[in-house]
């Protein structure tokens, strides 16, 4: 379960980063480009991913 939490957390950080850059207009070619909602949701998802990685890494098996 520890490895699963870390992998999911890393995927959340990557997804949140992509959403943030799309929302800010740095990554083009998507309906999400220049949409402010993704510029807000991206960092939230990335932050939750970081928290999940920290919790999973500190967990004992």
C-alpha positions in Angstrom: 0.0 0.0 0.0 2.9 2.4 0.7 4.2 2.1 -2.9 0.7 2.6 -4.3 0.2 5.8 -2.3 3.5 7.2 -3.5 2.7 6.4 -7.1 -0.7 7.9 -6.9 0.7 11.0 -5.2 3.3 11.4 -8.0 0.6 11.0 -10.7 -1.5 13.6 -8.9 1.4 16.1 -8.8 2.1 15.6 -12.5 -1.5 15.9 -13.5 -1.9 19.0 -11.3 1.1 20.5 -13.0 -0.2 19.8 -16.5 -3.6 21.3 -15.5 -2.0 24.4 -14.1 0.1 25.0 -17.2 -2.9 24.4 -19.5 -5.1 26.7 -17.4 -2.4 29.5 -17.6 -2.1 29.0 -21.3 1.5 27.7 -21.4 0.4 24.3 -22.9 -1.9 24.7 -25.9 -4.0 22.3 -28.0 -6.7 21.5 -25.4 -10.1 22.9 -24.5 -8.6 23.5 -21.1 -6.2 26.1 -22.5 -6.6 29.6 -20.9 -9.5 28.4 -18.7 -9.0 29.8 -15.2 -10.7 26.9 -13.4 -7.8 24.6 -14.4 -5.3 27.2 -13.1 -7.0 26.9 -9.8 -7.7 23.2 -9.7 -4.2 22.2 -10.9 -2.3 23.4 -7.8 -5.0 22.0 -5.5 -4.6 18.5 -7.0 -0.8 18.9 -7.0 -0.8 19.9 -3.4 -3.0 16.9 -2.4 -0.5 14.7 -4.3 2.4 16.1 -2.4 0.5 15.4 0.9 -0.3 11.9 -0.2 3.4 11.2 -1.0 4.4 12.5 2.4 1.9 10.5 4.2 2.6 7.3 2.3 6.4 7.7 2.7 6.1 8.1 6.4 3.7 5.1 6.8 5.1 1.9 8.3 4.3 -1.4 6.7 
